[in-house]
Amino acid sequence: MGILSKIFTWWDGATVGTAVFSALKGEQVGTDAQGNTYYRSNIKTPDGRDKRWVIYNGANDSSRVPPEWHGWLHHSYDALPQSHLPPAKIWETEHTPNVTGTPAAYRPQGALERGGRRAAATGDYEAWTPDA
């Protein structure tokens, strides 16, 4: 299903058009820790800035773009992230994408995905009635 999935899908990696454009007009400028590849070209956008884009390594999910590359993609700064970031602080953690809707998502007690068992009522709830 390899080539057909690249022609007809957009949610898992680059489409054929994006891959061809990247190869012909794009200059690869870097990759992040998740394997996403970042490009730019000399083709200018209507506001006169260079075109920048990312090809995801896996599912196309914008939450997989780390903050430093997000700033570069949106022209917050022109220098590549590796060239101007300070060293990581000891308390900083690695960037993680949004896991909502995946098996790794947080599921509190009582959630249907955890069996739907809720804690027993404690009797501290009093229902509203219109006469009261």
C-alpha positions, 0 to 999 in steps of 0.5 A: 500500500506504500505509494498509494497511501502517499498519494491519497493520504495526508495524515501520516508523513508527507504527501507526494506533492510535499515530498517532490516540492521539498526535494526540488525547491527546499533546503533541509535546515535541520531535524529535531529529537523526534526525527521531524525534518525542517525545510525552507526555500527561497520562494517568498510568501506574500508578505516577503518572508521565506517559506518554511515547513516541516515533514513529520516523522510519523503522524502529522500532528502539530503538537509534535513540533518542539517549541524552539522549532515552532518559533522558527517555523512561524518566523519568531526568529530567523536563526536556527534553534540549535544556534541560539538556544541556551543549554537546557536547565536541569529541571527541564523535561524533554518535549512530549507531543499531545497524547490525547486520544492515544493509549498513553492519555490520562484516564482518571478513575471512573473513566469508561476506558478504565472499566467505568468504576466510580467511587461510591457516593458518600452522602454529601450530595443534596439534590436541588428541588424547585420547592426548596 
